[in-house]
Amino acid sequence: MKSKITNYATIIMGLLLLAVSLYLIKTSNDPQGVMRTLPYVCIGVGCGLFGHGMGNVISERAINSAPELKKKLDIEKNDERNAAIANKAKGKAFDVMTWVFSALMVSFALMGIDTVAVLLLVFAYLLVHGFAIHYRFKFDKEM
């Protein structure tokens, strides 16, 4: 029941955000600063929320109409082999991300991109690697 309420709330929030952003676009004659981009960011977030909620509602209805499909999906979701494959894929993607973001930061710095943008990218990069170190220590203690 909680999942249904959450999904419908997500759909409504997405539609409201979309409507507010369209209203802001129509009523702003000469937007300055943040107001130049805020409505368009809100459109993207609103569409994402709406699509996520609708996707969950549609998939729940499809699964609930076929109990054998639901049982099969539950088995596949809880299968240790699938979990190991997913974790290995995440590890490989993290390794690739490390090199891609490193090259991107260096290229942005050499191109003379705004310092704030480069520092935000560096902060995000270090934050992700900080979480990786934190979880490495946490899992080393547990296992």
PyMOL commands that set and color helices and strands:
alter all, ss='L'
color gray80, all
select helices_A, chain A and resi 2-27+33-36+38-64+67-78+80-111+115-142
alter helices_A, ss='H'
color red, helices_A
deselect
rebuild
show_as cartoon
